[in-house]
Amino acid sequence: MIKHAFALSGCHLEQSKLEELFAETVEDYDRNIAVDTVLYPGIRGSLEAFQVNGWLLAVCTNKPIKQATKLLDELNIAPHFVAVTGVDSFEFKKPDPRHLTRTIELAGGRTDLAVMVGDTITDILAAQNAGIPVVAVDFGYSDVHVKTLAPDRVISSFDDLYSEATSLII
């Protein structure tokens, strides 16, 4: 992101300066991780529907684990998740399927009964590489529309997540 911004402005960025700016950005993000951050509509209802119906929920993210758990805590949704893994949890990360399958194992789940929910090519490829169905949200930060990435389902609202996810394993 930093390199892209500099390139757009026509400025050259030395590697040492990039590393310095990246460290500052990560530090600022960590301090302000939940400032002005709100959950998408329908998230709490979806999390509760999954939990009430016996689903094990986990987070598999390419954020550092410290930031991921801090964000879940500050948004008051951490209790819904039985496992959280980040970019620094293993020696591999998404789209490597092992990041997803190991997260499922840590949650006490089964890959043949799992569904991935994501909004980027990294999420979709991790699921596809693991042979796990994936529900993509079309309002994330993907560079291309998620439909072009061939997920199993696409939703435009988290109100539809529970029904779409369950349709993939029943």
C-alpha positions as CSV (number, residue, x, y, z in Angstrom):
1,M,0.0,0.0,0.0
2,I,2.8,2.4,0.9
3,K,4.8,1.6,-2.2
4,H,1.7,2.0,-4.3
5,A,0.9,5.4,-2.8
6,F,4.5,6.6,-3.5
7,A,4.4,5.3,-7.0
8,L,1.1,7.1,-7.7
9,S,2.7,10.3,-6.6
10,G,5.7,9.7,-8.8
11,C,8.1,9.5,-5.9
12,H,10.8,6.9,-5.5
13,L,10.9,5.1,-2.2
14,E,14.1,3.6,-0.9
15,Q,13.8,0.1,0.8
16,S,15.0,1.4,4.1
17,K,12.4,4.2,4.1
18,L,9.7,1.7,3.1
19,E,10.6,-0.5,6.1
20,E,10.6,2.6,8.4
21,L,7.2,3.7,7.1
22,F,5.8,0.2,7.3
23,A,6.8,-0.1,10.9
24,E,5.2,3.2,11.8
25,T,2.0,2.2,9.9
26,V,1.8,-1.0,11.8
27,E,2.4,0.8,15.1
28,D,-0.3,3.3,14.3
29,Y,-2.7,0.6,13.2
30,D,-2.2,-1.3,16.4
31,R,-2.8,1.8,18.6
32,N,-6.0,2.7,16.6
33,I,-7.2,-0.7,15.6
34,A,-10.8,-0.2,16.6
35,V,-11.1,3.6,16.4
36,D,-14.1,4.4,14.2
37,T,-14.4,0.7,13.5
38,V,-17.9,-0.9,13.5
39,L,-19.2,-4.3,12.6
40,Y,-21.0,-4.7,9.3
41,P,-24.8,-5.0,9.7
42,G,-25.8,-8.6,10.3
43,I,-22.5,-9.8,11.8
44,R,-23.8,-10.2,15.4
45,G,-26.9,-12.0,14.2
46,S,-24.9,-14.4,12.0
47,L,-22.4,-15.2,14.7
48,E,-25.2,-15.9,17.2
49,A,-27.0,-18.1,14.6
50,F,-23.9,-20.2,14.0
51,Q,-23.2,-20.5,17.7
52,V,-26.7,-21.5,18.7
53,N,-26.7,-24.1,16.0
54,G,-23.4,-25.7,17.2
55,W,-20.9,-24.4,14.7
56,L,-17.4,-23.9,15.8
57,L,-16.1,-20.5,14.6
58,A,-12.5,-19.5,14.0
59,V,-10.6,-16.6,12.5
60,C,-7.9,-17.3,9.9
61,T,-6.2,-14.0,9.0
62,N,-3.1,-12.6,7.6
63,K,-3.0,-9.9,10.3
64,P,-0.5,-10.5,13.1
65,I,-2.2,-12.6,15.8
66,K,-1.8,-9.8,18.4
67,Q,-3.7,-7.4,16.2
68,A,-6.4,-9.9,15.3
69,T,-7.2,-10.8,18.9
70,K,-7.1,-7.2,20.0
71,L,-9.6,-6.2,17.2
72,L,-12.0,-9.1,18.1
73,D,-11.7,-8.1,21.8
74,E,-12.4,-4.4,21.2
75,L,-15.4,-5.2,19.0
76,N,-16.7,-7.5,21.7
77,I,-17.0,-10.5,19.4
78,A,-14.0,-12.6,20.7
79,P,-16.1,-15.0,22.7
80,H,-17.7,-16.3,19.5
81,F,-14.4,-17.7,18.2
82,V,-12.8,-20.9,19.6
83,A,-9.6,-20.3,17.6
84,V,-7.8,-17.4,16.0
85,T,-4.7,-17.7,13.9
86,G,-2.7,-15.0,12.2
87,V,0.1,-14.4,9.8
88,D,2.6,-15.2,12.6
89,S,0.9,-18.3,13.9
90,F,2.6,-20.7,11.4
91,E,5.5,-20.8,9.0
92,F,2.9,-20.4,6.2
93,K,0.0,-18.0,5.5
94,K,-3.0,-17.8,3.2
95,P,-3.4,-18.6,0.4
96,D,-1.5,-21.7,1.6
97,P,-4.3,-24.1,2.4
98,R,-2.5,-25.3,5.6
99,H,-3.2,-21.9,7.3
100,L,-6.9,-22.6,6.9
101,T,-6.8,-26.3,7.7
102,R,-4.6,-25.9,10.8
103,T,-7.0,-23.2,12.0
104,I,-9.9,-25.6,11.6
105,E,-8.0,-28.3,13.5
106,L,-7.1,-25.8,16.3
107,A,-10.8,-25.0,16.6
108,G,-11.7,-28.7,16.9
109,G,-13.4,-28.7,13.6
110,R,-13.4,-30.9,10.5
111,T,-12.3,-29.8,7.1
112,D,-15.1,-31.8,5.5
113,L,-17.7,-29.8,7.5
114,A,-16.0,-26.4,7.2
115,V,-16.9,-23.2,5.3
116,M,-14.6,-20.3,4.7
117,V,-15.9,-16.7,4.6
118,G,-13.8,-14.1,3.0
119,D,-13.5,-11.0,0.8
120,T,-10.3,-11.3,-1.1
121,I,-8.5,-13.5,-3.6
122,T,-6.3,-14.7,-0.7
123,D,-9.3,-16.0,1.3
124,I,-10.9,-17.6,-1.7
125,L,-7.7,-19.3,-2.9
126,A,-6.9,-20.6,0.6
127,A,-10.4,-22.3,0.7
128,Q,-10.2,-23.6,-2.9
129,N,-6.6,-24.9,-2.3
130,A,-7.9,-26.7,0.8
131,G,-11.0,-28.1,-1.0
132,I,-13.3,-26.2,1.4
133,P,-16.3,-24.3,0.2
134,V,-16.2,-20.5,0.4
135,V,-18.7,-17.8,0.8
136,A,-17.4,-14.4,-0.5
137,V,-18.7,-11.1,0.5
138,D,-18.9,-8.6,-2.3
139,F,-18.3,-5.5,-0.2
140,G,-14.8,-6.2,1.0
141,Y,-11.6,-4.7,-0.4
142,S,-10.9,-7.0,-3.3
143,D,-9.2,-5.5,-6.4
144,V,-11.6,-7.5,-8.6
145,H,-15.3,-8.4,-8.0
146,V,-15.2,-11.6,-6.0
147,K,-17.6,-13.4,-8.4
148,T,-14.7,-13.5,-10.9
149,L,-12.8,-15.6,-8.4
150,A,-15.4,-18.4,-8.5
151,P,-16.4,-18.7,-4.8
152,D,-19.1,-21.2,-4.1
153,R,-21.5,-18.4,-2.9
154,V,-21.4,-14.6,-3.0
155,I,-23.4,-12.5,-0.5
156,S,-24.1,-8.8,-0.3
157,S,-25.2,-8.8,3.3
158,F,-24.2,-10.8,6.4
159,D,-27.9,-11.4,6.9
160,D,-27.6,-14.0,4.2
161,L,-24.4,-15.7,5.6
162,Y,-25.9,-18.4,7.8
163,S,-28.3,-19.7,5.2
164,E,-25.7,-19.6,2.4
165,A,-23.0,-21.3,4.6
166,T,-25.3,-24.1,5.8
167,S,-26.5,-24.7,2.2
168,L,-22.9,-25.7,1.3
169,I,-22.6,-28.5,3.8
170,I,-26.1,-29.9,4.1
